[in-house]
Amino acid sequence: MNSSVNNSASVKMVSTEMIGPFKEFDNDTTIKFSYRLGSTLSSIHEELYCYDATTGKSYSRSSKATHSAGTGTTTVQFPVSLSKYFSSNGLRFRFTIYNGSTVISTSEVSIYPMEQKTINVTGDKIKSVVSKDVAFKIDNNKIVTYHDDFNFIGFKDYIDADNYHSLDLRGNTFLYNNSNLNYSSASLEIADSNKVFKYLSHDSNGRVHINLAVTNDNEKKGLKVSDTYYVNPITLDIANYKMPDSIKSNSFYFPINKKKAFLGASFNITLADCGLNKYNLNFPITYDIYRNLVGNCYDSDYCVKGSVE
């Protein structure tokens, strides 16, 4: 995964858009390089070599015709046969600019295919996932490579709620090596075979699905409920639509006095197509509650004391 850029004083800038990530044996593509010269040269020739990044075997050599060039920006495009050569060994690219037979700039970098795997994070007690470089760009002669680096040490395999009333995911966080994490969907799944959530839809296996969003605090990632719900303030019954006597809320509430139905229950959080590698991240967690909000006096914050005469 070594990378290098070597330039003489004649080359003021070499740049690309981000190249990759690609799947193993992906569709063929075209990659584009741009550069600017510091002085007018009589005969410029550009080449792109592709190698096996593991064995060093040369796969292909794409060349542009010799042409005269001034000091403006020159853009060249090269076909790359991913469908034939891009295996798990990866590809090494070498982009070279010649003045006649003299090399005036060389840039080299290796990338590898996306992994696109499912990771059972808390179930398999995965602490971290670090991928190989799957993309790169050259920005003003500097090579920048891109990979995924997840650290799950801070993510709990349980939700330990002080009170049974609303879903609190603030204690479940992880780290990612970018200020933003790309993903296609995030959700929390709750088994509810007894239909405690009587106003919410259930799938064929009796599960309720709660849409989540990933929050970004620099590299620290958290989770929050993303949908708006309607909640009865007396019963804490919740729905996706306006009910009589309900109020709008951005929190997800559990029906009142149903703590036993969820005590020690297994939930599952899923993040789909995460990062450059499009990982599917699964987080099986246990929901533990210490006290009811309202209920029996021995395990609730609020209760009714006294007797009826």
C-alpha positions in Angstrom: 0.0 0.0 0.0 3.0 2.3 -0.6 2.4 5.5 -2.5 4.7 8.1 -3.9 4.8 11.2 -6.0 8.0 12.4 -7.7 8.0 15.6 -9.7 10.6 17.8 -11.3 10.4 21.6 -11.2 8.7 21.4 -14.6 5.4 20.0 -13.1 3.5 22.5 -10.9 0.5 20.3 -10.2 -0.9 16.8 -10.7 -4.4 16.0 -9.5 -7.3 13.6 -9.8 -10.8 13.2 -8.6 -11.3 10.4 -6.0 -10.6 7.1 -7.8 -12.5 4.1 -6.2 -13.8 2.4 -4.3 -14.5 -0.5 -6.7 -15.8 -4.0 -6.3 -13.7 -7.0 -7.1 -13.8 -7.5 -10.9 -16.1 -4.5 -11.2 -17.2 -3.0 -14.5 -14.4 -1.4 -16.5 -13.9 2.3 -15.9 -12.0 5.3 -17.1 -9.8 7.3 -14.7 -8.7 10.9 -15.2 -5.5 12.8 -14.4 -5.0 16.5 -14.7 -1.7 18.3 -14.5 -0.1 21.7 -15.1 3.4 22.5 -16.2 5.7 25.2 -14.9 7.2 25.9 -18.3 6.5 25.2 -22.0 7.9 21.8 -23.1 8.1 20.7 -26.6 7.0 17.1 -26.4 4.8 15.6 -23.7 3.8 12.0 -23.4 1.7 10.5 -20.6 1.4 6.8 -19.5 -0.5 4.8 -17.0 0.8 1.3 -15.9 -1.4 -1.1 -13.9 0.2 -3.8 -11.8 -0.9 -6.5 -9.5 -0.4 -4.8 -6.1 0.6 -8.1 -4.4 2.8 -9.8 -7.0 4.0 -6.8 -9.0 2.9 -8.4 -12.3 2.3 -5.9 -15.0 -1.2 -6.1 -16.4 -1.6 -3.2 -18.8 0.0 -0.1 -20.2 -2.1 2.8 -21.4 -0.4 5.6 -23.3 -1.5 8.9 -24.8 -0.1 10.2 -28.0 2.9 12.6 -27.9 1.7 16.2 -28.1 3.0 19.7 -27.5 1.9 21.3 -24.3 2.0 24.8 -22.8 1.7 25.8 -19.2 -2.1 25.5 -18.9 -3.9 22.5 -17.3 -3.8 19.3 -19.3 -6.3 16.5 -18.6 -5.8 12.9 -19.8 -8.1 9.8 -19.5 -7.1 6.2 -19.3 -9.2 3.0 -19.6 -8.8 0.5 -16.7 -9.9 -3.1 -17.1 -11.3 -3.8 -13.6 -13.4 -6.7 -14.9 -10.2 -8.5 -16.0 -7.6 -7.5 -13.4 -9.1 -6.2 -10.2 -8.9 -9.1 -7.8 -8.3 -9.3 -4.1 -4.6 -8.7 -4.8 -5.4 -5.1 -5.6 -4.1 -2.8 -8.3 -1.1 -0.6 -8.3 -1.3 2.5 -10.6 1.7 4.3 -11.9 1.1 7.6 -13.8 4.1 9.1 -15.6 4.6 12.2 -17.5 7.5 12.3 -20.0 9.2 15.1 -21.9 10.5 13.1 -24.8 12.2 10.2 -23.2 12.8 12.0 -19.9 10.6 11.3 -16.9 9.4 14.6 -15.3 6.7 13.2 -13.0 5.8 9.8 -11.5 2.9 9.0 -9.2 2.3 5.5 -7.7 -0.4 4.1 -5.4 -2.2 0.8 -4.7 -5.9 0.2 -3.9 -7.9 -2.9 -3.1 -11.5 -4.1 -3.7 -14.3 -3.1 -1.3 -15.0 -5.9 1.3 -18.8 -5.4 1.5 -19.3 -7.8 4.4 -21.7 -8.1 7.3 -20.1 -7.6 10.7 -21.9 -8.9 13.9 -20.2 -6.3 16.1 -21.5 -6.9 19.6 -22.4 -10.5 19.1 -18.9 -11.5 18.0 -17.3 -8.9 20.3 -15.6 -7.1 17.5 -13.4 -4.3 18.8 -12.3 -2.7 15.6 -12.4 -3.1 11.8 -9.6 -1.5 9.6 -9.8 -2.0 5.9 -7.1 -1.7 3.3 -6.9 1.4 1.1 -9.9 1.3 -1.3 -9.6 4.7 -3.0 -7.2 7.5 -3.6 -6.8 10.9 -5.2 -3.8 13.1 -6.0 -4.3 16.6 -4.8 -1.6 19.1 -5.9 1.0 16.4 -6.2 0.1 14.8 -2.9 -1.4 11.3 -2.8 -4.3 10.8 -0.4 -5.5 7.3 0.2 -8.9 6.3 1.8 -9.9 3.4 4.0 -12.4 2.6 6.7 -11.3 2.5 10.4 -14.0 1.6 12.9 -13.4 1.4 16.7 -16.3 -0.2 18.6 -14.8 -0.4 22.1 -17.1 2.4 23.3 -20.3 0.6 22.0 -22.2 -1.2 24.7 -23.9 -4.5 24.1 -26.8 -3.3 26.3 -29.0 -0.4 27.0 -29.0 0.1 30.8 -31.9 2.5 31.3 -32.4 4.2 34.7 -36.1 4.5 34.0 -38.5 2.6 31.8 -40.2 5.3 29.7 -38.2 6.3 26.5 -35.5 4.8 24.4 -32.1 6.3 25.2 -29.2 5.4 22.9 -26.7 8.0 24.1 -24.5 5.4 25.8 -24.0 3.5 22.5 -21.2 5.2 20.5 -18.3 4.2 18.3 -15.4 5.9 16.4 -14.9 6.2 12.7 -11.9 7.8 10.9 -13.9 10.6 9.2 -16.1 13.4 10.4 -19.0 11.9 8.4 -20.1 8.3 8.0 -22.0 7.4 4.9 -24.7 4.8 5.2 -27.9 3.9 3.5 -30.1 3.1 6.5 -30.1 2.6 10.3 -32.7 0.9 12.4 -33.5 -0.7 15.7 -35.6 -3.9 15.8 -37.7 -4.9 18.8 -39.4 -8.2 19.1 -43.0 -7.6 20.1 -45.0 -10.8 19.6 -47.5 -9.7 22.3 -48.2 -6.5 20.4 -47.4 -4.2 23.3 -46.9 -1.5 20.7 -50.5 -1.8 19.6 -50.5 1.3 17.4 -47.3 0.5 15.5 -47.0 -1.8 12.4 -45.2 -5.1 12.9 -43.4 -7.3 10.3 -44.3 -10.9 9.7 -42.2 -12.0 12.7 -43.9 -9.7 15.1 -41.1 -7.1 15.2 -41.2 -3.3 15.3 -38.7 -1.4 13.4 -37.5 2.1 14.5 -35.7 4.3 12.1 -32.5 5.7 13.4 -29.9 8.4 12.3 -26.2 8.4 12.9 -24.9 11.5 14.7 -21.5 13.0 14.1 -19.3 14.6 16.8 -16.1 14.6 14.7 -14.9 11.0 14.7 -17.4 10.0 17.5 -20.6 8.5 16.1 -23.9 8.1 18.0 -27.4 7.1 17.3 -30.8 8.8 17.7 -34.4 8.2 16.7 -35.0 9.8 13.4 -38.8 9.7 13.0 -41.5 11.8 14.6 -44.0 10.0 16.8 -47.3 10.8 18.5 -47.5 9.8 22.2 -50.4 9.7 24.6 -49.0 11.5 27.7 -51.0 9.3 30.1 -50.5 5.8 28.7 -47.3 6.5 26.7 -48.9 4.6 23.8 -47.1 5.6 20.7 -48.0 5.8 17.0 -46.7 7.1 13.7 -49.9 9.1 13.2 -51.9 11.6 15.2 -54.1 10.0 17.8 -56.7 11.6 20.1 -55.0 13.4 23.0 -51.6 12.6 21.7 -48.6 15.0 21.4 -45.8 15.1 18.9 -42.5 13.8 20.0 -39.0 13.0 18.7 -38.5 10.3 21.3 -39.6 6.7 21.2 -41.7 5.8 24.3 -42.5 2.4 25.8 -46.1 1.8 27.0 -46.6 2.5 30.7 -46.3 -0.4 33.2 -45.0 -2.9 30.6 -41.4 -3.1 32.0 -41.6 -6.9 32.4 -42.4 -7.3 28.7 -39.0 -5.8 27.8 -36.8 -6.5 30.8 -33.7 -8.3 29.4 -35.2 -8.3 25.9 -32.9 -8.6 22.9 -32.9 -5.7 20.5 -30.9 -5.4 17.3 -29.4 -2.3 15.7 -28.5 -2.5 12.0 -26.5 0.0 9.9 -26.5 -0.7 6.2 -23.8 0.1 3.6 -21.5 1.9 6.0 -18.3 3.6 4.9 -16.3 3.1 1.8 -16.6 -0.6 2.0 -20.4 -0.7 2.3 -20.3 -2.7 5.5 -23.5 -4.0 7.1 -23.0 -3.5 10.9 -25.2 -5.5 13.3 -25.4 -4.7 17.0 -27.4 -7.2 19.0 -28.0 -5.6 22.4 -29.9 -6.3 25.6 -32.4 -3.9 27.1 -32.2 -3.6 30.9 -34.3 -1.3 33.0 -33.8 -0.5 36.6 -37.1 1.2 37.5 -40.6 2.0 36.1 -41.6 5.6 35.7 -45.0 4.9 37.2 -46.0 1.6 38.8 -45.4 -0.5 41.9 -43.8 1.5 44.7 -40.8 -0.8 45.1 -39.5 -0.4 41.5 -41.1 2.9 40.3 -40.3 6.6 40.6 -44.0 7.4 41.0 -46.6 5.2 42.7 -49.9 5.5 44.6 -49.6 4.8 48.4 -52.5 4.2 50.8 -55.6 2.0 50.9 -59.2 2.2 49.8 -61.7 2.3 52.7 
